[in-house]
Amino acid sequence: MDNAEIQRALGGLAGGRVNEGYQKYLELLDRLDHFLASVRVRYADQILCREGCTDCCQASLSLWPVEAYHLAQGLKSIPASLIHSLQVQASRVGWSRCPLLLDARCAAYAYRPILCRTHGFPFLSQEEGNSQGPLVSYCERNFQGLRDGERLEGDYILNLDALNSLLAVVNLLFLAQLPGKPPEVVRIPISEVVGKWDLWQSRLGLDG
């Protein structure tokens, strides 16, 4: 997403006023991408996630409104003929897989949601853990070369709970700065960002 695209997206919110929540979301994406890039450099021979691997795309997602808005901006740059194909696919696949997956590639990769960006990388979660301790997980295809007893370095494990908390706060800020009465907190299926975004624009009070 270049500077011109960012300015157009910001200008489409709140009657042209800058939405701080969306700005914070873009900053969060940038911080996350830099962190994940450092993980990939540190464990270059252990992370096998590559273009064409779709293991993590075999289910659809629902998004916070700030994420849905960002994805919708990306879809604007896609040719109408491809958007039509995505809409047909969205109505056909339901929740069985991501409707943005075409020919084993994401049609809106640069605008993909936070969860999609973290797929495959190591994360830690107290909330998803149990009495034995927090959950530490990653794609089973990755880190197969670790020796018995070898552990990942803590500085390269994503704190998923902290990330989710930040995203929730950013989303609330985004909603609070939309024109009119902020809507209730909702989650929007990716299929509806693809096929019914005009209805969500109206519901959220968005200009674009």
N, C-alpha and C positions, 0 to 999 in steps of 0.2 A: 504494500500500500504506500504510494508515494505521497509527497506533501500536498499536491494538488487534489488527490483523492480524499485525503484527510480533511482538507478545508471544505470540500464539497459536502462531505458527510456531516461535519460539524455544522455547516450552514443549513442543513436540512432539519435541524432540531430547534424546537422552542422558538419558532419564528425568526430564525437566523441567529439567535443568541447562542453563545457557546455553552454546551452542556458539560459541566465539570465531570459528571459521572462517566460520560463517554470518553472524555479525555483520560480519566484515570484508568478506564478499561484498556485503552491503547497503551498506556504506560505499563500496565500489568502484563499485557501480551509481550511487550518489548523485554521486560525483566525476565519473564518466563523463558522466552526464546533464547536469551543470552545464557541463562542458567542451563538449559537443556543442551545448548551447544557446547558448554564446558564439560558436561557429562559425556557427550559423544566424543570429545577430544580425549578426555581422560581414559575412557574405556572403548577406544576406537575398534579394537579387535574383539570386543565382547558384545557390542550392540549390532544386531543384524537387521534392524529395521531399515528397509530400503523401499524406494518407489516400486510399486507393483505388488507389495505385500498388503493383503487386505484382511488379515485375520481379525483386526480390531474394528473393522467396518461392517461386520456381519450382524449388526443391530442398529436400529435408529435411536436417536436421542431427542430429548426435549431440552430447550435452552431457556436461560433467563432472558428477559426482554433486551437487555443491553447486548447480549451475545447474538440474539436474533437480528437486532438492528444492524450489527456489524456484518453479519452474514448476508443480509439483504443488500447492503451496499456493494458487496462483492458480486452478487448475482446481477447487478445492473450492468456490469462490464461484459457479461456473457451474451453472445449473439442470441437473438430471439428464437431462432430455430433450435438451438441447444436448450434454451429455457423450456421450450415446448416439450422436448424429449425428456427433460428432468421432471416436468410436471406429470407427464404420462407415467413415468417410472414411479414417481412418488405415490400416485394413486394405486399403483399395482403392487408394490413391494410392502406397503404398510410399515410395520415395525420390524420386519424380518431382516432388513439390512438398511444401511444408509442410502437414501435416495440420491445422494450426490455422487455415488460411486458409478463411474462410467469407464468401461474398458480397463478395469483394475486401477483406476486413478481417480482422485478427488477432483471434481469439476470446479471446486472453489477452495483449493488447498490453502492459498494465502490468507483466506478469511475463515479458516476452520475454527471451531470452538476450542476452548481451553482443554477440555477433556481429550479431544482428539490429538492435541499437541503433546499431551503427557503419555499417551498410550505407549506401552513398551518400556518406558523408563522406570527406574526403581523409585518407589515411593514408600513413605511411612505414614500410617494412620492409627491414631489411638482409637478413633471412633469405630473403625472396622476391625479392631483387635479383639482380644478376649482376655480371660483371667490370666493367661500365660504371658500377656504383654501386647504391645502394639503389633499391628500387621506390617510387615515389610514384604513388598511384592514387586514383580516385574514380569514382562512377557517370558514365557517358558522357553522361547527360542533364543533369548538373550542370556549372556553370562554363563553359558554352558562350559566355558573354559576355566571357570574358577576352580582352584584346587580344593580338596576336602578341608573344611574348616576355615577357608579363606572368606573374609567378610568384605563387603563393599565399604568404602570410606564414607563416613557420615556426611561429609561436606557435599557429597554427590548424590545424596538421597533426598528426593523432594518431600517436603512436609505437606502432604495433601490436605490435612485438616486446616492448616493456616491458609493455604491457597484458596480453599473453598470458602473460608470465612471472609477473606479479602474480596472475592468475587461477589459474595452476597451483599457486602457493604457497598461496593461499587454499583451494583444493580439498583439498590435502594436509592442511592444518590441520583442515578440516571432517571429513575421514575419520578423522584421528587422534583426534578427540574424540568419535567415535561409540562407543556401548557395545560392549564385547567386543573381539575382535581386528579391527583395521581391515581391510577387504577390499582386494583388489588394486585398483590404479588402473584404472578402466574408463571407458568412455564409453557413454552411454545414448541410444539413438535417441529423438527427440521422439515418434515413433509409440508407443513403449513407455511413455513417461511418460503418454500419453493412455490407452493400452489395457491396460497391464500393470504399473501402478505398485504394486499390492499385492504382486506378486512381487519387485519391486525393493526395496520397503520391508523385506521379510523378508531379502533378501540383504545389504542394507546395515546391518541392525540398527536400523532406524528405528521410532519409535513412531507416527508419523503423517505 
